[in-house]
Amino acid sequence: PIIPGMIMACNIAGVSYSEFILHLAWLTVLAFAAGWFVLIRPIKAENSHTEKINNDSQGTQDLWLALSPVIITFILVVFCGFNASAGMGLVTACLFLVLRFTKREVGLKDVVIGALDIKMFLNVLCILYFIQILTVTHVLQEIVAAFQSSPLPVPVIIACVSFIIGVLTGMSQGHVAIVMPIVAAMQTGSLNLAGVAMAFGIAGQMLTPTHMCLVITVDYFKANFFKTLKPVLLCEIIILTLFTAYTYFTW
């Protein structure tokens, strides 16, 4: 619920945060499992020797302090029905007090200024402007009419378009801005159709050089980009195959 693309997708598609996250939650488990078997197990096999790890209580406490905002926000939004912004605001305020209590004081001014991402605000404004242009020029209605008259099922078209847009943009905001208005115009409030758009769009983002996270990571570790894509591609094939089968039989 703290990813901007997820928040925008839910608002545009007309679905609630909690229902949408629960609808796709099993994909998170599946992605973790696929990553474990495809990526982690080969590394563990290479490093067969056992290393002794010292128990660092300070490091453990720091880890939980770092993870707690995400975990608590997830619980508030998914299980308590909080709005995403209200949940994050409450968690931030409480965490500020916790940090002071644990003698990890941070300035309130620094927290507020650090949270003001001007580029993010500009991206959101541009996306809203883009959606308005699609609506006013009636291009959105023409796209929907073309999709509905196609011999292919609507979910298949949305899946293909989402994957292609994910590859082209490499970012959730760009994918959401282009695909989710079409989803909303075709089936407002449809968890299934919105889920198809999100799952295939993210898969496209994971397999493209326009995804800055992947490019920076590959550069940092001095890895080969195309060799890195192979296990990622295998993970995405596993995830999308199981997701497609599950969606087909439960639609």
LINMOTA-V308228 format. One record per backbone hydrogen bond with DSSP energy under -1.0 kcal/mol. CO is the residue of the C=O (numbers start at 1). NH is the residue of the N-H. E is the energy in kcal/mol with one decimal. If there is no record, write none. Layout:
BEGIN
CO/NH/E
CO/NH/E
END
This chain:
BEGIN
3/7/-2.1
4/8/-2.6
5/9/-2.3
6/10/-2.3
7/11/-1.9
8/12/-2.7
9/13/-2.8
10/14/-1.1
10/15/-1.8
13/189/-2.9
16/20/-2.3
17/21/-2.8
18/22/-2.4
19/23/-2.0
20/24/-1.4
24/27/-1.3
25/29/-1.3
26/30/-2.3
27/31/-2.9
28/32/-2.2
29/33/-2.5
30/34/-2.8
31/35/-2.6
32/36/-2.2
33/37/-2.3
34/38/-2.5
35/39/-2.2
35/40/-1.5
36/41/-2.6
40/44/-2.2
41/45/-2.2
42/46/-1.6
43/47/-2.1
46/48/-1.2
56/60/-2.2
57/61/-2.3
58/62/-2.3
59/63/-2.1
60/64/-2.2
61/65/-2.2
62/66/-1.9
63/67/-2.1
64/68/-2.4
67/71/-2.3
68/72/-3.0
69/73/-2.1
70/74/-2.3
71/75/-2.1
72/76/-2.7
73/77/-2.5
74/78/-2.7
75/79/-2.0
75/80/-1.1
76/82/-2.5
83/87/-2.9
84/88/-2.4
85/89/-2.2
86/90/-2.3
87/91/-2.3
88/92/-2.4
89/93/-2.1
90/94/-2.3
91/95/-2.8
92/96/-2.0
93/97/-1.4
94/98/-2.3
95/99/-2.8
96/100/-1.5
97/101/-2.2
98/102/-2.2
99/104/-3.8
100/103/-1.2
107/111/-1.9
108/112/-2.4
109/113/-2.7
110/114/-2.3
111/115/-1.3
115/117/-1.4
117/121/-2.0
118/122/-2.4
119/123/-2.4
120/124/-2.3
121/125/-2.4
122/126/-2.5
123/127/-2.3
124/128/-2.5
125/129/-2.3
126/130/-2.4
127/131/-2.4
128/132/-2.1
129/133/-2.1
130/134/-2.1
131/135/-1.9
132/136/-2.9
133/137/-2.3
134/140/-1.9
138/142/-1.6
139/143/-2.4
140/144/-2.4
141/145/-2.4
142/146/-2.2
143/147/-2.3
144/148/-2.6
145/149/-1.6
153/157/-1.8
154/158/-2.7
155/159/-2.4
156/160/-2.4
157/161/-2.8
158/162/-2.6
159/163/-2.3
160/164/-2.3
161/165/-2.8
162/166/-2.5
163/167/-2.1
164/168/-2.3
165/169/-2.8
166/170/-2.1
171/175/-2.0
172/176/-2.9
173/177/-2.4
174/178/-1.4
175/179/-2.6
176/180/-1.4
179/183/-1.9
180/184/-2.9
181/185/-2.1
182/186/-1.7
183/187/-3.0
187/190/-1.7
190/194/-2.0
191/195/-2.4
192/196/-2.1
193/197/-2.2
194/198/-2.3
195/199/-2.8
196/200/-2.3
197/201/-1.7
198/202/-2.4
199/203/-1.7
200/204/-1.9
201/205/-1.8
202/206/-1.6
204/207/-1.1
208/211/-1.5
211/215/-2.0
212/216/-2.8
213/217/-2.0
214/218/-2.6
215/219/-2.2
216/220/-2.4
217/221/-2.2
218/223/-2.4
224/228/-2.1
225/229/-1.6
228/232/-1.1
229/233/-3.3
230/234/-2.1
231/235/-2.2
232/236/-2.4
233/237/-2.3
234/238/-2.1
235/239/-2.5
236/240/-2.9
237/241/-2.2
238/242/-2.1
239/243/-2.5
240/244/-2.6
241/245/-2.2
242/246/-2.6
243/247/-2.7
244/248/-2.4
245/249/-1.9
246/250/-1.2
247/251/-1.0
END
